[in-house]
Amino acid sequence: MRERSLMLGCASLSANFCPPSHFSTCMINRIFVLNEFTAPAYFMSLICILLLIVISIFFQNRKRIRKDKKRKSSRQQSVDDFANKTTSVGITVYDGCILGCMLLNVATKGSIASFETLGIAFAESHFDMYSSTAGSVVGSCGTVGVIALLSMGKLAKVLTDVQMIVGGMIVMVIGILSLMGLPDGGEISPSWRYWIAMFLIYSVGYPIGHTAVIGLFSKIVGRRPQGTLLGWFASAGSAARMVFPVMSGYVTHVASIDGVFIILCVVLGISMCFTFLARDTLENLIR
């Protein structure tokens, strides 16, 4: 009886807002509003639904096969002994490399998050581009980046993970530097500079560099349980996606967008230096 009363009450409240003959149409219009703000959400929801369908059809549950414990080879034992050495800062080599990979994740994801936040507004203010045009540029470059990811297997046969990380960051820095020094006094810059920068960052630098960071992290962890460490790794990237956009907006408001570019170049430059200096240690752990 109570449930029936609640249902009748809700129906009467809805009827007060909409005429009875147009009740269904009014409810649909209130719930499903299609405009330039809601269209991306509907599109991503459709993509997520399609991905869930694909996963449920093509990805089957795999039973975990536990292999019998075998004696470690002398090579693996030497790698473990090297990983368990204590460094000058009081942590093991293994822990230091894991922490380094997380910081590399922060540097790459934070840098791309800054461009995701300010890229469209920057294109409108400095290149006189429509937001739709700037979005198309970023989307096109991201599509090329997906193709680059599909070729990572062939690229890994030529370059090591460390080389791909350093190379990807160098390309990102070049793309960022190409946007510095643009006039702010209302003068419009040529759009080809925006195209080149987005291509270097979204198509080459970030896809290759960040994917190599993920691969390096997985190889360093090895056959150990990876659940907790992967959670920390993902959390570090998510934290960077929150902190860097806030920093970018604040620096742009207080100083200029060139200040953001300088900070990103410094962060990526320090990351490259530490990765290059620690290349021997990293490569010894993934042998």
N, C-alpha and C positions, 0 to 999 in steps of 0.2 A: 504494500500500500504506500509505504514511504517512497520507494523507488519510483512508483508510478506518479506520485505527486511531484517529485523532483524533475522527472522527464517532462511533465506537463508545464511546470514552471519555466523550465529552460525554453521550451517551445514557445510559450507565450511571450517571454522576453525577446526572443529572436523575431517573433512576429511583429513586435512593436517597432522594430527597426526596418522591416521589409514588408511590403504588401503581400498578402497571401498568394496572389497569383504569380509573384516574382520572387518568392522566397528562395527557391533553389538557385535561381540565377544570381541573386544577391549574395548568397553564401559562397558560391563559387568565385564570384568577383572579389569578395573580401579575402578569401584564403589564397587564391592563385592570382597574383598580380604580376603581370609580365611587363617589365620595363628595363631600362638600361642598368638598374641596380639589382634587380632580382634575376635577370637572365643568367649571369655567371653562376649563381647558386643553383638554379635549375639544371644548368649544363653539367656542373660538377656532380650534382646528385644523380643525374642520369649515368655519368661515367662510373660512379661508385656502384650503382646497381648493376651495370653491365659487368664490371670487374667481379662483383660477388657471384654473378651467374657463371662467369668463366672459371672462377676458382672452384665453385661447387661441382662443376662438370668435369674439368680436366685435372684438378689436383686431388689425388686420392690420399687417404691416410697411409702413412708409411710406418711400419713397425720398426722400432729401433732394434738393431742387431748388436748384441754385446759380444765383442770378440774376446777370446781368451787372453788373459794377460800374458804377455811375453816379456822376456828379458830385453832391456833396452840395449840397443847397439852402442858401440863405443862412440860413434859419432853423435848420437842423440844424448848420450851421457855427458859428453863434452859441452854440448849446447846448453844442457840444463845446468851444469856447473858454472858456465859463464853467465847464464841468466840469474843465478842466485848470488852472484857476487854483490857485495855492498859497495855502493858508490860513496863519494865524498860527502854527499848531502844526507846520508843515513838511510837511503832506500836502495832496494836491489836494482840491478840493471833491468830486469823484467818489468818491475813496477814503474821505473823511470820511462821506459819505452811506451808502456801503456798510457801513462800520463801525457807523454809527448804526442801520441796519436790523438788523444782527446783534445789537446790544445790545437792541433792541426785542424781537427774537425770544427772547432770554434772559429778559427781564422777563416776557413773557406766558407762555411755556412753563414757566418756573420757578415762577410763581405758581400755575398750574393743577396742577403736579406736587406742590406742597405740599398742596393740597387732596386730591389723589388719595391721598397718603400718610396724612394725618391725618383726613380727612373722616369715615370710618366710625367710628373710635375716638372722635372728637369728638361724633358723634351719639349714640353709646352712653352716653358719660359725662355729657353735658350735657342731652340731650333724652330719655334713657331709651328710645331706639329700638333695635329689633333690627337687627343688621347687614344682614339681608335687606331690611328696610324701608328703611333708609338707602340701600342699593344700588339699590332700586327708585326712590327719589327722584332719585338721581343719573342713573340710566338714563333716566327720563322726561324730566328736564331736558335731557339730552344729545340725546334724540330731537327735542325742540323746537329745540335748537341746529342740528341737521341741516337742519330746515326753514328756519331763519334763513339757513343757508349757501346753500340753493337760491334764496333771494330776494336774494342779494348783487348780482345783475345789476341789478335794479330799484333797489336801494338806492344803487348806484354812480351812477345817473343823477341822484340828488338830492344826494348827499354826495361830497366828494372823499376820497381815500385817507387824507389827514392827518386830516380830520374824523372818519372812521370809526375810525381808530386811537385818537385822543384820546377820542372818545365811548365806545368799547369799554372803554378803561381806566378812565374815570370810572365806568361801570356796575360794573366789577369792584371798584373801591374802595368804592363804596356797598354792594355785597354783603358785602365783608369787614368794613366798619364795622358792619354790622347784626348781626354775630356777636360784637362786642367787648362787654366788660362783663357777661358772663353769670356768674351766681353759681357758685362752686366748692365750696361747703360741702354738697354733696349735694342742693341744691334743684334741682328739674327745671324747665327752661325750656319755654315753649310751642313745639310743633313747627312752628308756622307760620313762626317766625323762620328755622328751618333751610330750610324750603321756599322762602321768599323769597330767602335768600342763594344757595342752589343755582341757583335760576332765574336770578337776575341774573348769576351767574358762568358757569354752564354753558350757559345758553340764549341769552344776549344778549351779555355782555361779551367772553368769550373767543372764541367763534366769529367774531364780527364784527371785533373788534380784531386778532386774530392773522391772520385771512385777509387783512385789509387790509394788514398788514405784509408778507405774502408777495407780494401784488400790487404794493405799492410797490417792493419789492426787485427784482422782475422788470422793472418799468418803468424803474427807474434803470439796471439793467444793459443793457437795450435789446437791440440786435442783436449785441452782442458775444458771444463764446463764454461760455456760462454754466455749463459743467460744473464747473469748479474752484470757482467762487464759490458755486454751489448746494451743493457738498459742504461748504464751510466754513460756510455758513448752517445746514445740517442738523446739522453737528457742534456748532455753538454751542447749538442747541436741545437736543441730546442731553446736552451737558455741563450745561446748566441743569437737566435732569431728574435728573441725578445729584447735583448740588451742593445744590440747594434742598431736596430731601427730607432729606438728611443734616443740613443747617442747621436745618430745622424740628424734627426729632427732638431735636437737641441743645438748642435753645433751649427747647423744651417741657419737657425733662427738667431743665434748670438753672433756668429761670425759670417761665414759664407759656405757655399757647398764645396769650394776648393779645400776648406779645412777638413771636410769629411774625406775627400779624396786623399789628402795627405795622411790622415790617420789610417786609412785602409792600406795605403802603400807601406806605411811603417809596420803595421801588423803583419802583412804578408811578407815584407822584407825580413823581419826578425824570424818569422817561421821558416823561410827559405834558408837563412843562415844556420839555424839550429839543425834543420834537417840535413843540410849538406855536411855540417861538422860531425853529425852523429851517424853518417851513412855507413861507416864500417861496423859500428855496434848494431845497427838495425839489420844489416845484411847478415851478420853472424847469427842473429836470432832466428832468421827465416831460412837458414840453409837446409 
